[in-house]
């Protein structure tokens, strides 16, 4: 790391620049036009002007990354706010070869979605507040609020938000509609998504956050906690470290929970995990901020650790052990941060932003005083940004908290700012409150004590140094802050701006009729929206403002000539038709219509000509009716630079893939167990190639599938990556940093995954298929890691697609688990396969079990059909055999007994007499992994003379391959039940029983069972070799041989072996099903194994 770009503004840009310069790094700063004078004080080596204006300039990922490339920066620090939690920025930096100083993109994406972070906490057994997930509709919120105890409130939250934006407390259903609308609007403007979720509002709680450190080796540590309880409008005002009066046991539990969450999310970097803490000691996880916090300063003061330097060092690859931070240094004293804001407090306790240039800026000094600011005389706050002027950090090494509070009061009294109104007086009033010193604070303290605080501010305002501009003055709205020639018509009522802000929407026009409470305009201030309404019914007399105007507090915006009527504004019009379609909705319908097969008849006909179904037909056949919710349907190919958008919408719908969630077999198992993630490649769109948004859709769905434990059915088809996506060309070189294959492979062993292959499936599509648990393929499909173009490009010859990976080659090679006629049958098989992992069924029938007594011949040397035994033993039509054409001496199948699903392995005596060869062992071992991962108990039908031996088989790595059966069997967490049908000899028989006859929950035999250390005939020939060779007469020799074999058979037959406890018993074959069910019941509750993945082979 040599040259660092700081992608932020104000005091944090200066803060980062100072540390980076001390570390010997060159620094590059950015500034929007409004910040040109402010940025001159950042102290960076180079300043770069951004083209955009306001906050949008600092949110332009492409422009910022391009600036970093132009300036030859090899690292980028995002600061806090703006893009500091943007996975898109982290990805763009990675693609450009720029070191992003922060967590990985997937971590940012996880914690950027507050609902996803909440799910992570639930999985990690960290307490969360009762709530409903994102996206929550207004009806969901109404139902949730109604279900809470009387007097309760809910907190609406932006799913992708933070910093207090997109949040509202709602206690009454009548207030919900407006709060919901404002939260959605603020969330969309601030975070690009209007998705909300809701939680029960915890009224009486402290806000405690934990500072976490984590390195790339997985080492996790902490730097204690901060108390951020004092807030206004959900935004922090005063922060304290460590949290005064916090119970040591509670502190330990909070630290443990934060570190558990960091571990669960593979966190790397510095970050903060935030909790609400009740007086009872109960606490709830709120959110994680994967970045530097505004209040990091107090942690630095009590630990002596420069958090910015630690953040940079971790990004450089340093480990916590190298930094001496594997253990948290003991905190020294206390530190308090007070945020100095350009705002006043209204009579109702609402913060009102203030404007104007700073005429005087005098900061306090003395021991333990630190001020972080980029402000100076002649500058001022801008309505496009937050109102932070400075951070006053007061520290004392003394253990008495009161000493630090007194020092903070002294520092506040020395701080003088003339020009804009500030909250200095409010901060002083808070410090003087006895509750502050006694730690009797909650997050609602300022809102509940607003009147008392205002009175205290007014009483003490004379003590402030700037007598004519009290530090926390109270807005009266009596006069505008700017000169104006606007005059009211006699009798008209004024409509004034309640605070400084920007007009973002006009809700009426001049001369229009308005009612009481009807919106006149909407202002945006401090990234929050404020609706300005008419106080009377009448007509708009004059309208002086326009969209984009920056208005001052109390500025005259409009006037209303009252009519005297008492008509109140109704948010919803009752005279409209519920069936009417507004233009915005009609546009949505039109776009969605383009996704349907009927819009592309030529492409559909080409599928018909090849005997294939369309992607949407496969989807419809798989999912239960009306159960599918589609994700990313409106995506198109990333080719906007070279093709018209309208053409892309028509010809590249969904960017060649359909993704979403539905249910499969809900009629049998209910909607919860029937959940399924579905990905269907649409090969009629750009030949099914994988483009920029194609991969984004895959990543989004797989992340949700992993988070919620949802089975996956994937229909891969077509070739690999698409090289001609132009829109991402500036940010992508080879695209090898995409995460789709990693994400799909990571699901192995976590959720069942099925690939359905039809048509040509090459390269990346084949990789998805190969990573799946099973592959269902149609007979006319072709599957290969490289298609014709790749083979020819590699100089390996010219081939037609049909020559590469045909099914008649791949099925006996073990690549294909189920070979079917067409996609219709493939979908049927996929649904049938999933059913075994969805639970038991209630309706079943089976053959007369007495038939089992006669299916194995009494002549111990006569072969029989193992599949007849299987079909008779298990429920009718319940046997689903996998990889039948591969490892033919071993049967692996999914089966049911009285509706209960099991996995089955069985020897086939018609192949090598049941001897276990290399392919059979591999096939069985992988099948055991599959069953164990998803909680299926296993039945083993043993009839084997042992492992196959001889020079030829050893050339195929027999030793290693058959030994997999021992390892797989010994690691099973699900119950194993072994039934010895006939032969149970040697190591092979042990392998069929998990490595030992005592490894299964039970090992039973049918009357035809026989066991031994090796096959009887072989044992006699080997053990009695000399005796047999000494007999010259062939008949006599054979007579002795048969005699000894008979003696050994009597010794090893089932009844005798069971009497010596070699295994658990001998049963009537007709009682096998009953014994299996009794055994399963005796096992008790069971859970899937903990293996990390299932072998692909």
Phi, psi and omega in degrees: 000120183240321189226118188251125171268136178253105187267062181199186185223171170067210189298328182288329176296317177295318180300313181293318182300321181297310181294316181300317179297320178295334178276359179086016180267143169284145185235143178233126179254160179240153174207142171278163182306323182293340185255015187301318180284320179300316185294339180299341181259011182288336180075026180269165180285327182219140175245137182237129179278136175269149183281328183287178179238153176061205182300330182301328180297323181274001179249007182270095184302310184299317182293320182292316180294321177297320177299319179296320178293317180298323182272008179057037177279137177255003178210156180219128176252123185273354182070221174233160184069192179045242186261017185296337180245025184270113175296328179297318178294318179298317178295317181296321177296315180299317180296330181269003180075025181253132181283113180276120182278088182168180180295170179293158183302320182293329176291317178297320180294320179298306185278344173291337175261100186300328179292322178292320178298323178297317178298321177300316180298318180299317179295329181272008181060033173263129185299142173229158178288145175306138182193182176235143188282169175274147355275122180268125177281168178296327177292321176302316182294321178298315180296318180297314180297317182295332182277353180275159178301152180305134180092354179280161176230163175243157176249115173280136182222144173287129182296329182253018192253191180172180177067020178084356182269146183071031182231140175210143171265131181230124179250343181238141181298328180296335181269354190290318186300311181294317180297318180298315181297316181293320178298316179299315182295314179296318180297317181296318182290323186272326189234357178080006178216135180261015179292135180238158165224173185223147176227157171298133180283120177270104190285313187254089183208154170266156178251108182242133178235149182249130177272119184252144171236137179211142180248178185288347178273000180091003177285133182232134177220186181214165173233046174070199189240168172229143175261117182241035189292321184284113185220157167231130181054043177067013178243134188293146181238318179228135178233145186226139174222138346289172182294117184294137175072013182283129180301131183302321180293320177295319178301316181298320180292323177294316179298317180297317181296317180297319181289327175297317180294320177298319179294316183296334183259008182053045187292143174216120182128197173255151181193171184231133177247123191252142184224149166263132185237122179271163180301330182291347185098352174291144177221159184223135175290133178259299184194169174240140176248101185279061185194181171287136180266154174305322186268019179300339186300319184292327175295318177301320185291324183271344182248341184075014182258128175279104185293328177295318178295317178300318180300315180292318182296320177296320177297332177281352178107003181292147177261154182300328180294326177290329181273358181069031187237023175290337173239139182289131175295146180297133180290145180247117176065213180224158176219138181236129173252132177242125181273116178273116187242149175274076180202156174244177182245126180286170180300331181271001179092008179275139177287134180239114181299149180239158180232184178112160179278148177282119180270331179212139183218089184251120186259151179287167177218190180104175182301139174073016181249128178225135176235120175258113181203155171247001182280157175200172181303137180095348176258179179191164179292152178241137183297344179285346184234175179291170190264014182294124176261320184197162172242120178262118182246120184241128184226153174216135179283352182289145181289340182284120180298326182300327180297319180291322179295316179297321179295322179295320177297319178297317181295319178300320181293337180271346183278124181229126176230122176250138182130254178290151173293147181230175178258020180304316180296321178296317179299318178296319179297321178294317180297330182280343183294136179298330180298330181295314182288330183268004178061034178259056185244152171226169181294342181260013186299311183296317180297321184282335184246025185303314183298315179296322179293319179298318179297320179295320179300312182296321182294323184260004184297332181291340181279348180285149185298320181270091187295329183269359178217075183305142189298330179226064183291161182255127182288129178256340181071018185283332183210150179288158180270353180235149178295142181210139176263009181289133182234140180278139170293144181303129179093348181279150177261139182280142170245110186248158176288126179287345182196170176291141180178185180246134177285119181252346180202133170262129185257000180208183179225165177301141179074358181288150177278135179229159178244173181297127179084003180284133181298136173264314177201172178235130178254146172248127178213136182054035178065018176242150181259138182232123181271124177263122187242164176277137180275352183216159173276145181161212179238144177291114183281310180219147179228110189259352186250164180218161179300133180100345179294137170265118186246151180270163176302132179070010178292142180286120183256321184199173174222149182235128174271110186292147179259348182089352179287156179250034182284125178262147182290131175259124184296328182245134177276133186267352186265003182276158178278131179292342180268355182290144180248114178289160181301323181294322177288323178300322178297320177298315180300318180298317180295320181290329178298330181293345181278345188279153181300327182297341179278350183226067186298325182293317179295320179296320181295323178298322176295318180299319181298331179268004179074026183247156174274161175277166180301316182288332174292318177299319179297314181296321180290332183279309189274149174298151183303135176059029180250350189270131172244121188268141178249135174067028184298329187273003177294151173228171180298146182282066183229027184298337181289335187238348181227143180299145181300320181299322178292318179297322179296323181282321190256345181231049183300134177069005186053042170072022174206142175254127181228147178168189181237143176210192173240149179230123180071030180298333179295336180264326191236356182086159187295328183294312181284344184268003182302141182205134171269135186232132175231120182236112176289134178258097184288353175280351179252111177051037177059022178075012181294156187263110181257187186301306181283333173306311179291322179299321179294318177300312182300316181299314184290320181293324177297318179291322179297319178293317183298322186254006177062048186257129174303155185233132168243123185242133174249079179283144179199154177095196182268207183263225185292156181258113186281348188253025170286111189275331189294332181262008186301325183285341185250348185239130176264296180240346180075015182284357177265007175293152187252004188300314183291321176299315183295320181289318179296326182293339178285349182303128180083351181261319178220149175297138182226128182239135170248133176250116185250126174218149182073211181267129182225099186235164171056235184302323177297320178294326179296319176298316179299315183295334179279351185284162177292317176222155176242122173256122186233143174280155186297331183266012182274163176226137187224126181198152181288346175219135178271184183304317183296317181294320180295314179295319179298331179274006178072027185255010177114174181246124183225150172279152181305324182292343180277349187257119175057049176291158186291333179290345173267317188284328182296309178292342177279353176092005181287323186258131180273320180225122177257128185230170183287313186208182183293330178298313178292325179299318179294320177301316179293324178296316179295321180293319179298312181301328185301327181295336181260002180261346176133182179282161175245156186266335182254124182203165172210165181211168179288165174296116187292345177295338178299332181298333181294344187240000184280338177254118185300149176293328176293110188294349182257000182265132182284167179212171183267106182298329182289333173294321176298313183296314182296328180282320185291321188258168182308145180301131178061026180256357186270120176241100184275137181249141177055046185298324185279356182242141180056053194294346178280356181232130176262128172237128186207156169262133187220172175226146172234114186051041177085345181279126182283143176222161165261149184228133165239142183207141174280146177251106183293347178283349178242114180055028180065016182094001179297145184267116178259186186297314183289323179296320179293316179299316181299314181291319182297316179294323179296322176297321177299317180300311181296318182295322183297327187242020168077022178271121173298153188242136173250132178242119175261108189262124170208081185220139173279357180128192176285147175294138182231167177126159183303321184295315182291329180292335176295344180259026177062040182303320184302311181291317188290315180289334179293341176300328179297322177296313184295314181296317181293320181291337183264005180296136172258337177279156180292144177242132178239120182251130176241120177273110182280314178217272187275134173224079189245138166062203183298326180299318179294320177298319180297325178289349180245029177076013178110345180195150179292349176260359179287321179292165174297322165212152171238114182240164178227151168278166181303335180281359184291148176209143182227163177182166180293335172203175181304142186303308184299316179295322180295320180292314180300324181279316185283333183244030185302312184293317179298316181294320182291336182284346180266119184279326183285127183296319182294318179294321179296317179293325179297316178294319180301311181294327178296313181292320177301317179298318179298317180291325177297315178302320180292322186263357183289161195306311185300316181291316182297320180293327179294336177260016174060032171293330173211190197267344179166170176240133186233161170291125179309327181293343180262009184298313181300317181298319180294322179297316181290322176296320178296318180297320178293323180292332179298324183084194181303140181224160181223160178299161176290171184254018182297149186276337178197167175253130178304142178285346186242000000 
